[in-house]
Amino acid sequence: MKYKPFTTDSTEEIIKDIKHSLPNIENDRMFNMFLRLDEQNKSIMDYYNEGYCIICDRYTSSNYLYMTHGLLYNEFVDFINELEDIEYNHMGLPKPDLSIFFELTPEKSLELINKRGLEKDNHETNEILTKAYESLQRYKQFTKTEESLNNTVHFINCLNSQNDLYSIEDIFREVRNCLLK
C-alpha cells in the first residue's frame, strides 16, 4: 500500500475512503500506524511549533516493537526505514532527539498490568508482549549497528538479578543519566 502526504484537514475523508474501499484494512500495519500518527499529529505539532519540549510515553519508535514481530532481520530494517520515511518526511512528525526504552520481561509486564486492576487493552497479552520484547531485543541490535542512533536511543533495564523492579529513584537516575549525555 502506498501513502501520500496529507493534511490533517483531509484525514477523516481519507480514512473513510480507505475503510470503504478496503474492508480488511484494519489488519494492515501501515494503516494502523497512519491512524495513530494522525491522532498524535494534531496535538503534538501545535506544541512542537511553539518550541515546547515534548515527552511522550509512546511515540513513533514504539511502533517498531508492535509492528515488526515475525519479520526477518532485513525486512525489519526495511520496515523501520519505511516507517521513519512516512512519519518524519511525509507526515512531518518531529524526529525525537532522544528515545528511551524501559526493559521489562513480558512476565513482569503482565504482573504489573494485573496489579493495576484496570481492564487490559488488546496489546496487553503474553503473546503480544513477548513478541514486542523480542522486537525490542532486535531493535537494540539494530541501534548498535546504526551510528546515527548511538546517542539518541537508550535502553534502561528495570529489573534486578532477582527479577524485581528497581526502585523508581533508581530508574529515574538512569533516565536522568540518559538526558545528561
N, C-alpha and C positions, 0 to 999 in steps of 0.2 A: 504494500500500500504506500503511495506517495503522498506527501503532505506539502502544502503551500503555506507561505507566511500568511498570517491573517491578523485582523484587528479584533480586539475584544468586543467591539460593537457587533460584529458579524458572527461571533462564535455560536450563539444559540441557534441561528439558522443553519450553520454548518453541521452542528451536532444532530439536529433534527433530520437534515438531508442524509447524513451518513447512516443514522439509525434506520431510516425508512428504506434506503436502498440496499443496506447490508444488515439484515436482521440478526445475524450471528456475530456482529462486530464487538459486542461486549466482551468476548473472549480474546480479542486481539490486544497484544501487549502495547503496541504503539498507540492504539486508540485510547486505552485506559490511561496511559501516560499523558496524552493530549488533554483528557478531561481534567486530570489533577492539576496539570500545569496551567490550564486556563483559569481554574479557581485561584491558584497562587498568584498568577499574573495580575489579576485585578487588584489584589490587596498589597502585594509586596512592592510592585513597581511605584506606586504612589509614594511610599515611604523612601524607597531607594532614590528616587529622583529628588527628594527633599534632602538627601545627604545623611539619612539615618543609618546607624549600624544595625544590621538585621541579623537576628539569631533565630534559627528555625529548628524545631525538634525533628523535623523530617524535611528534606529538600530533594532536589533532583537526584543526588547521588544515592539516596535510599532506593530509588528505582532500580539501580544496578542489582541490589540484593534480592528484590522480589520478582524481578522480571528476567533474570538470566539463568536461573537454575535449569539444569538439563542441557545447557548449551556446551558444545565443545569449546576449548580454550580460544581458538581462532574466531569462532562465532561470538564468544563472549566479548572479545576485544573489539570486533566489528560492531557489535550491538552498542557498546559503550561509546564508541566514536560516533555512530549514527545518532544515538540519543543526545550526546552533547551538541552535535551539529544542529539538531532540531531545536533543542532547548535554548542554547545560547546564541546561535547565529540566526535562526529563523524566527524563533518566538521572542527573542530579545531579553530572556531572563538573565539577570546578572550572574556571572560565574563567581562562585564563592572564593573568598580569599583563604578560607580555612574550612576544612571538614573534619569533624571528629566522630569516630565510630566507637561506641561503647560495646565491648565484647562480653557477652554472656552466653553460656551454653543454652541450647533450646530447653533443656530440663529446668534450669534455673529461671529462665524467662517465664516458662509456664507456671512455675511455683509462685513467682511474683505476681503474675497475671491473676492467678487463682486467689491470692491473698487480698487483692484489692476489692474483691467482692462485686465487681461490675460484670455486666454481660460482655462476653468476648466478641470481638469483631471477627470477620471472616479470615483475617490473616493470623489469628492467634490460635493456631493448631500446632500440634507437634510436627506434623508433616511439613507445613509451610515454614515454621520457624527453623526446622532442621535444614531445609533447602536454602533458606536465607543465610543461615550460619555457614553452610558450605560455600555459598556465593561470597560471603564476607571473606572467608579464607582465600578464595581465588582472587578477590579484589585486592587483598593485601599483597599477594604475589604479584599482581599486575602493577600496583603502585611502586613496588621495588624496582621494576624494570623501566618505569617512566620517570625520567629525570625531572620533568616539569612538575611532578606531583610530590617530590621528596619533602618539601617543607609545607605543603598545603593540605596533606591528608595525614591524619593521626589516628591511631588505634589505641584505645585505653582498655586494658584488661581489668574488669571489675570484680574478678573473683580471686581469692587467695588459694593456697595449695589445698585447703580443706573444702574447696568449692563453696565457701561462704562469701557473701558480698563484703568488699572493703567498705569502710565507713564512708559516709557522704563527704566528710572532711578529706579523707584520703583521695577519693575520686575527684573532688573539686581541686585539690592540689595538682593532680595530673592535668586537669583541664587548664588550670592557670599556667602550668608549665608550657602547654601547647600554645597558649595565647601569647606568651612572652618570647617564644622562639623567633 
